[in-house]
Amino acid sequence: MKKYIIGNIRKIIYESNTGPYKVGIFKIRETNDDLMEEYVNKIIGFTGSFNDINQDIDYILYGQLTTHPKYGAQYAVDSYEIKEPNDTESIVLYLSSGMFRGVGIKTAKKIVERFGDKTIDVIKNDYFSLSLVSGMTEKKAKNMHDKLMENEINQDLIIKLNSLGFSVKEAINLITFYGKNLFNIVQENIYTLVDKVPFEKLDLIYLKENSENNLVRIEALIKHNISKLCNETGNTLVKKEELFIEMKRCFKGELFADTYLSVLEKLIKDGEIIECKTSIALKE
């Protein structure tokens, strides 16, 4: 079982301007990690990559205890998720945390007074019932439902991407850019993410589940190696023979010439690369 701590974020003391990396203070209430037992009901510094942070809700942080030479004990976060509240007091705080636009403490209390500890299930599965609460409209109810489901989808995506080999930072950046379509993109052609993640890493992830001779991979390798060779030589054209030699280095087994030429011909026909006698170039 993955080691975790549960609690809430008290303060963010550093936030990167160029990515999701953050440093902050966390108040621990629960843990399954023997090394963290002494920190229960105490605060500890943490580091990791996070999407939007809300200090009014609880989080489950997965990671491990580390020691910083200057700041001492810290919790290095590998991944995280929002802890779904399971008692009425926590649900009120959760709903009024600012996550749900237009829902303040008064409205949150009214909702929980009506639906009790089943409130979260109602928002997920029967949000029309929220309009029975004074101050709630159907539009506001749907917005609450949509936001809750979006958070769940994003959390699931981060977990799935992390299990594939993406870092939490990469997962958050990809979700921010591609949204809910991201996992379909990963399944259909992971190499289309090359503008956001290094090609070599995408290739390693792809090879965990796929053959090295898969046509999707060969197409991606051709385009990647054309770009690589052009950058190394300063030329805009690459000899087909030179590219084939470079391609063969990317295979543990054999890449047959007829397979290479067949895929090359397809990319030329599709207009993704340009042929110039015995040389080729990427289409700009």
C-alpha positions in Angstrom: 0.0 0.0 0.0 1.2 3.5 -0.8 2.3 5.6 2.1 0.2 8.7 2.7 -0.6 11.6 5.0 -4.0 13.2 5.3 -4.7 16.7 6.4 -4.9 20.2 5.1 -2.5 22.7 3.5 -2.0 25.6 5.9 0.2 27.8 3.8 2.0 28.0 0.4 5.5 29.6 1.0 6.9 29.1 -2.5 5.3 28.7 -5.9 7.1 28.3 -9.2 6.3 30.9 -11.9 6.9 28.4 -14.7 5.2 25.2 -13.5 3.1 23.5 -10.8 6.0 23.1 -8.2 5.1 24.3 -4.7 6.5 24.4 -1.2 4.2 24.7 1.7 3.1 23.8 5.3 0.8 20.8 5.9 -1.1 19.9 9.1 -1.2 16.1 9.4 -4.3 14.4 10.9 -3.9 10.8 9.8 -1.2 8.6 8.2 -0.4 5.0 7.4 3.3 5.6 7.5 5.1 4.6 10.7 7.8 7.2 10.1 5.1 10.0 10.0 3.3 9.0 13.2 5.2 11.5 15.3 4.0 14.3 13.1 0.2 13.6 13.5 -1.6 16.7 14.7 1.6 18.7 13.9 2.7 20.7 10.9 5.4 19.7 8.4 6.9 21.3 5.3 6.1 19.7 2.0 7.3 19.9 -1.6 5.7 18.7 -4.9 3.8 19.5 -8.0 0.2 20.6 -7.6 -2.7 22.0 -9.6 -4.8 24.7 -7.9 -4.5 24.5 -4.1 -7.4 25.2 -1.8 -6.5 25.6 1.9 -10.1 24.9 3.1 -10.3 21.3 2.0 -8.4 18.1 2.9 -5.8 16.3 0.8 -4.3 12.9 0.7 -0.6 13.3 0.0 1.4 10.2 -1.2 5.1 10.4 -0.8 7.9 10.0 1.8 9.7 11.8 4.6 12.9 13.5 3.6 15.4 15.7 5.4 16.4 19.1 3.9 19.9 20.2 5.0 18.6 23.7 5.9 14.9 23.3 6.7 14.9 19.8 8.3 12.1 17.3 8.0 9.9 17.7 4.8 7.4 15.5 3.1 8.2 14.9 -0.6 4.9 14.5 -2.5 4.9 12.0 -5.4 1.1 12.3 -6.0 -2.0 13.6 -4.3 -5.8 13.7 -4.3 -8.5 15.7 -2.7 -10.1 13.8 0.2 -13.8 13.6 -0.2 -15.5 14.8 3.0 -17.5 12.1 4.9 -19.1 14.1 7.8 -21.5 17.0 7.7 -19.1 19.6 9.1 -16.4 18.7 6.6 -18.9 18.8 3.8 -20.0 22.3 4.7 -16.4 23.4 4.7 -15.8 21.7 1.4 -18.8 23.2 -0.3 -18.0 26.7 1.0 -14.3 26.5 0.2 -14.5 28.6 -2.9 -14.3 25.7 -5.2 -17.9 26.0 -6.1 -18.7 29.5 -7.5 -21.6 31.2 -5.8 -21.8 28.8 -2.9 -21.0 30.4 0.4 -21.2 29.2 4.0 -25.0 29.9 4.3 -25.9 28.0 1.1 -23.6 25.2 2.0 -25.2 24.8 5.4 -28.7 24.7 3.8 -27.6 22.0 1.4 -26.1 19.8 4.1 -29.1 20.4 6.4 -31.3 18.9 3.7 -29.1 16.0 2.4 -26.8 15.3 5.3 -23.8 13.0 4.8 -25.3 12.0 1.4 -24.7 15.5 0.0 -21.7 14.6 -2.2 -23.6 11.7 -3.7 -26.5 14.0 -4.5 -24.3 16.5 -6.2 -22.7 13.7 -8.3 -25.8 11.7 -9.2 -29.0 13.8 -8.6 -27.9 17.4 -8.7 -31.4 18.5 -9.8 -32.5 17.9 -6.2 -30.2 20.7 -5.1 -32.7 23.2 -6.6 -35.1 22.3 -3.8 -32.7 24.2 -1.4 -33.5 27.9 -1.0 -31.0 30.0 -2.9 -30.0 27.2 -5.3 -30.9 27.3 -9.0 -30.7 24.5 -11.6 -27.7 26.3 -13.2 -25.8 26.6 -9.9 -26.6 23.0 -9.1 -25.2 21.9 -12.5 -22.1 24.0 -12.0 -21.5 22.2 -8.7 -21.9 18.9 -10.3 -19.6 19.7 -13.3 -16.9 21.1 -11.0 -17.0 18.0 -8.7 -16.8 15.6 -11.7 -14.0 17.7 -13.3 -12.0 17.3 -10.1 -12.6 13.6 -10.0 -11.6 13.2 -13.7 -8.4 15.2 -13.2 -7.5 13.2 -10.1 -8.0 9.9 -11.9 -6.0 11.2 -14.9 -3.1 12.2 -12.7 -3.1 8.7 -11.0 -3.3 6.9 -14.4 -0.6 9.1 -16.0 1.6 8.6 -12.9 1.2 4.8 -13.2 2.3 5.0 -16.8 5.5 6.8 -16.0 4.7 10.5 -16.2 5.7 12.7 -13.3 2.9 14.6 -11.4 4.4 17.8 -12.8 4.1 16.4 -16.4 0.6 15.1 -15.7 -0.6 18.5 -14.4 0.9 20.4 -17.3 -0.7 17.9 -19.8 -4.1 18.1 -18.2 -4.0 21.9 -18.1 -3.2 21.9 -21.9 -5.3 19.0 -23.2 -8.1 18.7 -20.6 -10.3 15.6 -20.5 -9.2 14.4 -24.0 -5.7 13.7 -22.7 -6.1 10.0 -21.9 -7.6 9.3 -25.3 -4.6 11.1 -26.9 -2.2 8.9 -24.8 -4.0 5.7 -25.9 -4.3 6.7 -29.6 -0.8 8.2 -30.2 1.3 9.2 -27.2 3.9 10.7 -29.5 1.7 13.7 -30.2 2.6 15.0 -26.7 6.2 15.5 -27.8 5.9 19.3 -27.5 5.3 18.9 -23.8 7.3 15.8 -22.9 10.7 14.7 -24.2 10.4 12.1 -27.1 12.7 9.6 -25.3 10.4 9.5 -22.3 7.3 9.1 -24.4 9.1 6.3 -26.3 9.9 4.4 -23.1 6.3 4.7 -21.8 5.0 3.5 -25.2 7.3 0.5 -25.2 6.0 -0.7 -21.9 2.8 -1.8 -23.6 3.6 -2.0 -27.3 5.9 -3.6 -29.8 8.9 -1.7 -31.0 7.9 -2.4 -34.6 4.4 -0.8 -34.2 3.8 1.5 -37.2 2.7 4.3 -34.8 6.2 4.2 -33.3 8.0 3.9 -36.6 6.2 7.0 -37.9 7.1 9.0 -34.8 10.7 7.8 -34.9 11.1 8.9 -38.5 9.8 12.4 -37.8 11.9 12.6 -34.6 15.1 11.5 -36.2 14.7 13.8 -39.2 14.4 16.7 -36.7 17.3 15.4 -34.7 19.7 14.9 -37.6 18.8 18.3 -39.0 19.5 20.0 -35.7 22.9 18.1 -35.4 24.0 19.0 -39.0 22.4 22.3 -39.5 20.9 21.0 -42.8 17.2 21.0 -43.7 17.4 17.8 -45.7 18.4 14.2 -44.6 19.5 11.4 -46.8 17.2 8.4 -46.7 20.1 6.1 -46.1 21.5 8.2 -43.2 18.0 8.2 -41.6 17.7 4.5 -41.9 21.0 4.0 -40.1 19.8 6.3 -37.3 16.5 4.5 -37.2 18.1 1.1 -36.7 19.8 2.3 -33.5 16.3 2.8 -32.0 15.5 -1.0 -32.2 16.7 -3.9 -30.1 15.6 -6.2 -32.9 15.6 -5.8 -36.7 14.1 -2.9 -38.6 13.6 -4.2 -42.1 14.3 -1.8 -45.0 11.0 -2.5 -46.7 9.1 -1.6 -43.5 11.1 1.6 -43.2 10.5 2.5 -46.9 6.8 1.7 -46.7 6.2 3.9 -43.7 8.4 6.6 -45.2 6.2 6.5 -48.4 3.1 6.8 -46.3 4.4 9.9 -44.5 5.3 11.4 -47.9 1.9 10.6 -49.3 0.2 12.1 -46.2 2.2 15.3 -46.7 4.0 15.0 -43.3 7.4 14.9 -44.9 8.7 16.1 -48.2 10.8 14.1 -50.7 13.6 15.6 -52.6 15.3 13.0 -54.8 17.2 10.8 -52.3 16.6 13.1 -49.4 13.7 14.1 -47.2 12.6 16.9 -44.9 9.9 17.6 -42.4 7.0 19.7 -43.7 7.1 23.1 -42.0 
